């Protein structure tokens, strides 16, 4: 399945250039053109899905497996000290290309990236309330 105006679908089809670093029957991985760190890549399913809530189970699993494979390669070949996997689902979560993708961001002890929030203990009552709303019915 393909979305006509999707730039990632055009990469899958070979209509737009990309530095492809990994691919299999379900996925393709290519370098991010605006990298956060050295080796920052994107892993996408070949089939179009707008976001995490739209992607099918097989494509989701395949993309996660490919992201893990690429993360291991970043540690081994690039000497990364760690790896972040990031998915943005929706505009409010910073998604800018609406084709499901996972960022594979190699992390280095001296890289400039920092968390976008300062982790701190939350309000126990609010945590409990949200847990009840999110829990199984």
matplotlib code that plots the C-alpha trace (Angstrom):
import matplotlib.pyplot as plt

x = [0.0, 1.3, 0.3, 0.8, 2.2, 4.2, 7.9, 8.7, 6.6, 8.5, 11.8, 10.5, 9.5, 12.9, 11.5, 13.4, 17.1, 18.0, 21.1, 19.7, 21.5, 19.3, 16.2, 14.2, 10.9, 8.9, 11.1, 13.7, 16.1, 17.8, 19.9, 18.0, 18.8, 18.6, 20.6, 20.5, 23.8, 26.2, 24.5, 20.9, 18.6, 15.0, 13.3, 10.0, 7.6, 7.4, 3.6, 2.2, 0.6, 0.2, 1.4, 1.7, -2.1, -2.5, 0.4, -0.5, 0.9, 3.2, 4.6, 5.0, 6.8, 9.0, 9.9, 10.8, 13.0, 14.7, 15.3, 16.8, 19.1, 20.2, 20.7, 23.0, 24.9, 25.3, 26.9, 29.2, 30.2, 30.0, 31.1, 27.9, 27.7, 23.9, 20.9, 17.6, 14.6, 12.0, 8.6, 6.5, 2.7, 0.8, 1.7, 1.6, 4.2, 6.5, 5.6, 6.3, 6.2, 3.0, 4.4, 5.1, 8.8, 11.2, 14.2, 17.4, 19.6, 23.1, 24.1, 27.7, 28.9, 29.8, 26.9, 24.8, 21.3, 19.4, 16.0, 13.2, 12.0, 13.5, 12.4, 10.9, 8.6, 5.0, 1.8, 0.8, -2.9, -2.6, -0.5, -3.2, -6.0, -4.3, -3.5, -7.2, -8.2, -5.5, -6.1, -7.9, -11.7]
y = [0.0, 3.5, 7.0, 9.2, 12.3, 10.6, 11.3, 8.0, 6.1, 7.8, 6.6, 3.0, 3.3, 4.6, 7.9, 10.0, 9.4, 8.1, 6.6, 3.1, 1.2, -1.8, -3.4, -6.6, -7.7, -5.6, -2.6, -0.1, 1.9, 5.1, 7.9, 10.9, 14.1, 16.1, 13.9, 14.4, 12.5, 10.6, 7.6, 8.8, 6.6, 6.0, 2.6, 2.5, -0.2, -0.5, -0.3, 3.1, 3.6, 7.1, 6.5, 4.0, 3.8, 3.0, 0.5, -3.2, -5.8, -7.5, -4.2, -2.9, -6.0, -6.0, -2.3, -2.9, -5.9, -3.9, -1.0, -3.3, -4.8, -1.3, -0.2, -3.2, -2.3, 1.3, 0.2, -2.3, -0.3, 3.3, 2.8, 4.3, 4.2, 3.7, 4.1, 5.8, 4.5, 7.2, 7.2, 10.3, 9.7, 12.8, 16.5, 17.2, 14.4, 16.1, 13.8, 15.7, 12.9, 10.9, 7.5, 5.4, 5.4, 4.7, 6.9, 5.0, 7.6, 6.4, 8.1, 9.0, 10.0, 13.5, 14.2, 17.3, 15.7, 16.0, 14.8, 17.2, 17.1, 16.9, 13.6, 14.1, 12.2, 12.8, 13.4, 9.9, 10.7, 11.8, 8.7, 6.5, 8.3, 8.0, 4.3, 3.6, 5.3, 3.4, 0.0, -2.9, -2.7]
z = [0.0, -0.9, -0.3, -3.4, -1.8, 1.0, 0.8, 2.6, 0.1, -2.7, -1.0, -0.9, -4.6, -5.5, -6.7, -4.1, -3.1, 0.2, 1.8, 2.5, 5.2, 5.7, 4.1, 4.2, 2.8, 5.3, 6.0, 4.7, 6.8, 5.6, 7.0, 8.5, 6.5, 9.7, 12.1, 15.8, 16.2, 13.9, 12.4, 13.0, 10.8, 10.2, 9.9, 8.1, 6.9, 3.1, 3.4, 4.2, 7.6, 8.9, 12.5, 15.3, 15.7, 11.9, 11.3, 11.1, 13.6, 11.1, 9.9, 13.4, 14.5, 11.4, 12.0, 15.6, 14.7, 12.0, 14.4, 17.0, 14.3, 13.3, 16.9, 17.5, 14.3, 15.5, 18.7, 17.0, 13.9, 15.0, 18.6, 20.0, 23.8, 23.6, 21.3, 21.6, 19.6, 19.1, 17.5, 17.3, 16.9, 15.9, 15.5, 19.2, 19.6, 17.0, 14.1, 10.8, 8.2, 8.4, 7.5, 10.6, 11.4, 14.2, 14.7, 15.6, 17.3, 18.3, 21.5, 22.5, 26.0, 24.7, 22.3, 22.9, 23.1, 26.4, 27.5, 26.6, 30.2, 33.6, 35.2, 38.6, 40.9, 39.9, 41.9, 43.2, 43.0, 39.3, 38.5, 40.0, 38.2, 34.9, 35.6, 36.2, 33.0, 31.0, 32.7, 31.3, 31.3]

ax = plt.figure().add_subplot(projection="3d")
ax.plot(x, y, z, "-o")
ax.set_aspect("equal")
plt.show()
